[in-house]
Amino acid sequence: MHAQQIAFPFRLKRPSRVNAPNTDLIGRSYVDGQTTIRVTSVCLNDNNRVMVERDLDGRTWSMPAWLMQLIFLERKRAA
């Protein structure tokens, strides 16, 4: 009996790496009155939202990434 290698027709399916389109916002911040708002991460469930943190009290929440981009664009124009 000769040894032969068997090749099955199916392969392991690996998820394609999807880069979150809003990772460039992470770490950016702006000052609103007496507090600083900082983008901490992209939401795990929705790549179109980012997590932000307020330094004054440490409160975190999510908001649309397009809104944060708009805020940073307005701050850039004002400077």
Protein Blocks (a to p, Z undefined) as FASTA:
>chain_A
ZZdddddfbdcddddddddfklmmgopacdehjaccddfbdcfklmkbccdddfklopac
dddfklmmmmmmmmmmmZZ
